[in-house]
Amino acid sequence: MSDTSVLNRRELLRRAVLLVGGVGFGSASFELLARPEATARFFSSAHYELLREVADIMIPRGDTPGAVDAGVPAAFDSLMRNWASHERQEQFRALLEQIAQAARAYGGEFLALERARRMVVLIAFDKAQASDKDYKKFKELVLTLFYLSEVGATQELQYEHTPGRWVASVKITPDTRGSAI
């Protein structure tokens, strides 16, 4: 979703780190969140599959794994089940239902639409909800969970176990990736 009115990944990541408390939430915590527990889901099957597809559209697989590969839907579900307030849980349930309703306005159930049509629905929804604070928090959380995963931190971002010297000006090329440290 590359529209100038839509937050870019870097800005969403910055906000998302603030959303979940930044430093105290590392990859070990993410691994606990991403464990699939078939019997203990927060979202209904329909909402979970919708969340899975929305996350996949937001961060698709490209030259690096995407949100689904990184376990974002399972981690998101776990956060809702184990950590989120009742108010936040209801906000995100309602948000997923709004996305489902937006798809119906485009002629069908979100998951029954072709991938290209799903993207059209989500882009239109994104533009319509650009100022909605709950939707912004939803997107920030999807991105935070992605970048806190091992995949996000080591394959999408450039991981430096022991960083080198600080360089004030670095030439940015199309191959330059953000740093995970």
TISETI-309716 format. One record per residue (C-alpha): residue number from 1; residue in three letters; chain; x, y, z. Coordinates in steps of 0.5 Angstrom, whole numbers, plus 2048, in hexadecimal, padded with zeros to 3 digits. Layout:
// residues N
num / residuo / cadena / px / py / pz
NUM / ALA / A / X / Y / Z
...
This chain:
// residues 181
num / residuo / cadena / px / py / pz
1 / MET / A / 800 / 800 / 800
2 / SER / A / 804 / 806 / 7FE
3 / ASP / A / 800 / 80C / 7FE
4 / THR / A / 803 / 812 / 801
5 / SER / A / 7FD / 813 / 806
6 / VAL / A / 7FF / 80C / 808
7 / LEU / A / 804 / 80B / 80E
8 / ASN / A / 80A / 808 / 80B
9 / ARG / A / 80E / 802 / 80E
10 / ARG / A / 813 / 806 / 812
11 / GLU / A / 80E / 80B / 815
12 / LEU / A / 809 / 805 / 817
13 / LEU / A / 80F / 802 / 81A
14 / ARG / A / 811 / 808 / 81E
15 / ARG / A / 80A / 809 / 821
16 / ALA / A / 809 / 801 / 822
17 / VAL / A / 80F / 801 / 826
18 / LEU / A / 80C / 806 / 82B
19 / LEU / A / 805 / 802 / 82A
20 / VAL / A / 808 / 7FC / 82E
21 / GLY / A / 80D / 7FF / 832
22 / GLY / A / 813 / 7FF / 82E
23 / VAL / A / 819 / 7FC / 832
24 / GLY / A / 816 / 7F7 / 836
25 / PHE / A / 813 / 7F3 / 831
26 / GLY / A / 818 / 7EF / 82D
27 / SER / A / 819 / 7E9 / 829
28 / ALA / A / 818 / 7E4 / 82E
29 / SER / A / 811 / 7E7 / 830
30 / PHE / A / 80F / 7E6 / 829
31 / GLU / A / 811 / 7DF / 829
32 / LEU / A / 80C / 7DE / 82E
33 / LEU / A / 807 / 7E2 / 82B
34 / ALA / A / 808 / 7DE / 824
35 / ARG / A / 807 / 7D7 / 827
36 / PRO / A / 800 / 7D4 / 823
37 / GLU / A / 7FB / 7D2 / 828
38 / ALA / A / 7F6 / 7CF / 824
39 / THR / A / 7F1 / 7CF / 82A
40 / ALA / A / 7F2 / 7D5 / 82D
41 / ARG / A / 7F1 / 7DB / 828
42 / PHE / A / 7EE / 7E2 / 82A
43 / PHE / A / 7EB / 7E3 / 823
44 / SER / A / 7E6 / 7DF / 81F
45 / SER / A / 7E8 / 7DB / 81A
46 / ALA / A / 7E5 / 7E0 / 815
47 / HIS / A / 7E8 / 7E6 / 818
48 / TYR / A / 7EF / 7E2 / 819
49 / GLU / A / 7EF / 7E0 / 811
50 / LEU / A / 7ED / 7E7 / 810
51 / LEU / A / 7F3 / 7EA / 814
52 / ARG / A / 7F8 / 7E5 / 811
53 / GLU / A / 7F6 / 7E8 / 80A
54 / VAL / A / 7F6 / 7EF / 80C
55 / ALA / A / 7FD / 7EE / 80F
56 / ASP / A / 7FF / 7EA / 809
57 / ILE / A / 7FD / 7F0 / 804
58 / MET / A / 800 / 7F5 / 809
59 / ILE / A / 807 / 7F2 / 809
60 / PRO / A / 807 / 7ED / 803
61 / ARG / A / 80C / 7E8 / 802
62 / GLY / A / 811 / 7EB / 7FD
63 / ASP / A / 819 / 7EA / 7FD
64 / THR / A / 818 / 7E9 / 804
65 / PRO / A / 813 / 7E5 / 808
66 / GLY / A / 80C / 7E9 / 80A
67 / ALA / A / 808 / 7E9 / 810
68 / VAL / A / 805 / 7E3 / 80F
69 / ASP / A / 80B / 7DF / 80F
70 / ALA / A / 80E / 7E3 / 815
71 / GLY / A / 808 / 7E1 / 819
72 / VAL / A / 804 / 7E7 / 81A
73 / PRO / A / 7FD / 7E5 / 81A
74 / ALA / A / 7FF / 7E0 / 81F
75 / ALA / A / 802 / 7E5 / 824
76 / PHE / A / 7FD / 7EA / 823
77 / ASP / A / 7F8 / 7E5 / 825
78 / SER / A / 7FC / 7E4 / 82B
79 / LEU / A / 7FD / 7EB / 82D
80 / MET / A / 7F5 / 7EC / 82C
81 / ARG / A / 7F4 / 7E6 / 831
82 / ASN / A / 7F9 / 7E7 / 836
83 / TRP / A / 7FB / 7EE / 836
84 / ALA / A / 7F6 / 7F3 / 833
85 / SER / A / 7F1 / 7F6 / 837
86 / HIS / A / 7E9 / 7F4 / 836
87 / GLU / A / 7E9 / 7FB / 833
88 / ARG / A / 7EE / 7FA / 82E
89 / GLN / A / 7EC / 7F3 / 82C
90 / GLU / A / 7E5 / 7F6 / 82A
91 / GLN / A / 7E8 / 7FB / 826
92 / PHE / A / 7EC / 7F6 / 822
93 / ARG / A / 7E6 / 7F1 / 821
94 / ALA / A / 7E2 / 7F7 / 81F
95 / LEU / A / 7E7 / 7F9 / 81A
96 / LEU / A / 7E8 / 7F3 / 817
97 / GLU / A / 7E0 / 7F3 / 816
98 / GLN / A / 7E1 / 7F9 / 813
99 / ILE / A / 7E6 / 7F7 / 80E
100 / ALA / A / 7E1 / 7F1 / 80D
101 / GLN / A / 7DB / 7F6 / 80B
102 / ALA / A / 7E0 / 7FA / 807
103 / ALA / A / 7E1 / 7F4 / 803
104 / ARG / A / 7D9 / 7F2 / 802
105 / ALA / A / 7D8 / 7F9 / 7FF
106 / TYR / A / 7DD / 7F7 / 7FA
107 / GLY / A / 7D9 / 7F1 / 7F8
108 / GLY / A / 7DB / 7EB / 7FD
109 / GLU / A / 7DE / 7E8 / 803
110 / PHE / A / 7E5 / 7EB / 804
111 / LEU / A / 7E8 / 7E4 / 803
112 / ALA / A / 7E4 / 7E2 / 7FD
113 / LEU / A / 7E7 / 7E7 / 7F9
114 / GLU / A / 7ED / 7E7 / 7F5
115 / ARG / A / 7F3 / 7E9 / 7F8
116 / ALA / A / 7F3 / 7EF / 7F3
117 / ARG / A / 7EC / 7F1 / 7F5
118 / ARG / A / 7EE / 7F0 / 7FD
119 / MET / A / 7F4 / 7F5 / 7FC
120 / VAL / A / 7EF / 7FA / 7F9
121 / VAL / A / 7EA / 7F9 / 7FE
122 / LEU / A / 7F0 / 7FA / 804
123 / ILE / A / 7F3 / 800 / 800
124 / ALA / A / 7EC / 804 / 800
125 / PHE / A / 7EB / 802 / 807
126 / ASP / A / 7F2 / 804 / 809
127 / LYS / A / 7F0 / 80B / 806
128 / ALA / A / 7EA / 80C / 809
129 / GLN / A / 7EC / 80A / 810
130 / ALA / A / 7F3 / 80E / 80F
131 / SER / A / 7F1 / 812 / 815
132 / ASP / A / 7EE / 80D / 81A
133 / LYS / A / 7F2 / 80C / 820
134 / ASP / A / 7F0 / 805 / 821
135 / TYR / A / 7F2 / 803 / 819
136 / LYS / A / 7F9 / 806 / 81A
137 / LYS / A / 7FA / 802 / 820
138 / PHE / A / 7F8 / 7FC / 81D
139 / LYS / A / 7FD / 7FD / 817
140 / GLU / A / 802 / 7FF / 81C
141 / LEU / A / 801 / 7F9 / 820
142 / VAL / A / 802 / 7F5 / 819
143 / LEU / A / 808 / 7F8 / 818
144 / THR / A / 80B / 7F8 / 81F
145 / LEU / A / 80A / 7F0 / 81F
146 / PHE / A / 80D / 7EF / 818
147 / TYR / A / 813 / 7F3 / 81A
148 / LEU / A / 814 / 7F0 / 821
149 / SER / A / 814 / 7E9 / 81E
150 / GLU / A / 81A / 7E5 / 81C
151 / VAL / A / 819 / 7E6 / 815
152 / GLY / A / 817 / 7ED / 815
153 / ALA / A / 81D / 7EF / 819
154 / THR / A / 822 / 7EB / 815
155 / GLN / A / 820 / 7EA / 80E
156 / GLU / A / 81C / 7F1 / 80D
157 / LEU / A / 820 / 7F5 / 811
158 / GLN / A / 828 / 7F5 / 811
159 / TYR / A / 82A / 7F1 / 818
160 / GLU / A / 831 / 7F3 / 81A
161 / HIS / A / 832 / 7EF / 820
162 / THR / A / 838 / 7F4 / 822
163 / PRO / A / 837 / 7FA / 81F
164 / GLY / A / 83D / 7FE / 81C
165 / ARG / A / 83F / 805 / 81D
166 / TRP / A / 83A / 80A / 81C
167 / VAL / A / 83A / 80E / 815
168 / ALA / A / 836 / 814 / 815
169 / SER / A / 835 / 814 / 80E
170 / VAL / A / 833 / 80D / 80A
171 / LYS / A / 832 / 80D / 802
172 / ILE / A / 82B / 80A / 802
173 / THR / A / 82A / 805 / 7FC
174 / PRO / A / 824 / 801 / 7F9
175 / ASP / A / 828 / 7FB / 7FD
176 / THR / A / 828 / 7FF / 804
177 / ARG / A / 824 / 7FC / 809
178 / GLY / A / 822 / 7FF / 810
179 / SER / A / 826 / 7FC / 816
180 / ALA / A / 823 / 7F8 / 81B
181 / ILE / A / 827 / 7FA / 821
